[in-house]
Amino acid sequence: MHIAPALTLANLITTSRIAAAVLLALAAVSGWPTTLVAALVAYAAASDALDGMAARARGEVTAFGAMFDQFADKIFIATALALLIANGAISGADVLAALAILAREGAVLALRHEARRNGMAAPVSALAKVKTASQYLAVFLIFAAAIEPPSLVLLEAGLAALWIAAGLSLFTAATYRLRMRERKWT
């Protein structure tokens, strides 16, 4: 039996990450227990690793899957950051770090589209994978900081991870732009 390229276990896992973003928004605005909100973030982070492992193990790695995975990460992280800004967990100057991440994600989507239109593969770099992991870590720690009793240590660690993620976001965006300009984003 032939499986359509989009209907794979890995893509179902990725789809569940988008569903988790919707649940995260619902949970955050409906007052669900903070432990459940943090668990949704942990699930999303784990699913980001699991979808790729499933695709490689099952020989189902596709260009669509790789692009879909990046899209799901962007949706989840953007949702989480917007919620954390809205509830005041990310405030003041820390909002700049979140905005840098959000701006980078939009810019890199556009860069990738243009690179692929010009025949470049535009793969994700190893450092960009670290960037994504640091984004998940940051939002997890910031959400987890609100679990009773609230933890200032977790909040500060989450905000530090947010700034690291912002720095990695800007650096990897600049690297991608340079590779594209030199036509070496392969």
Steps between C-alpha positions, in 0.01 A plus 500: 500500500636841402481780757455851362808710586302734726331218695784365713547436870750787516254743341225387737734575793574840348128564455449421867745782582275746316203358693702547819541869412122534476458316830769719657308813405174352625663385824667832566191713442261257673693475822598135470751383763846643439645149526295398197613809307866417575435138402370613160826689442702195605295286261558743213875500564509119515291471182754720321763235564269203446369596157846510347602176670184329373555626145861379491425164666214427260672633188232767463715813485343743253551862403138560600561350844809712559313816403190402699715435810648851482153649450363314805789625714434857392128472576559350843776740606312805368187392689696442821685832478179693428331339801797570727509864393121529543508356852794720603749217557713657226502876553716808477824461310447122480223566247778609262651151514162346418444746216847427359412130493165565332653737244775251420254220441306709249814619326644149472174369353532762227872429451438126471224554246725722289798262531292202390357702212861554392586130515666487842405230752500744797545233769477567872844544656614316811514833684140576399399169661669618821312829459167317480585288804589815695165655401313196630709501817431869557123478460486181709692657788296821490170309503633259767604795718130570562431152646411535868703606683630744237874481439704811434801278423313323218373831367848653495644186339222510240563866423874433469423215258269739310787747448731217392232386254465857372875528444509165322196604297665815373834329437348212304283740297809702407687179411212384278486840329874488429477143365213600276680805368804286420270231357647244744190409700508137401 
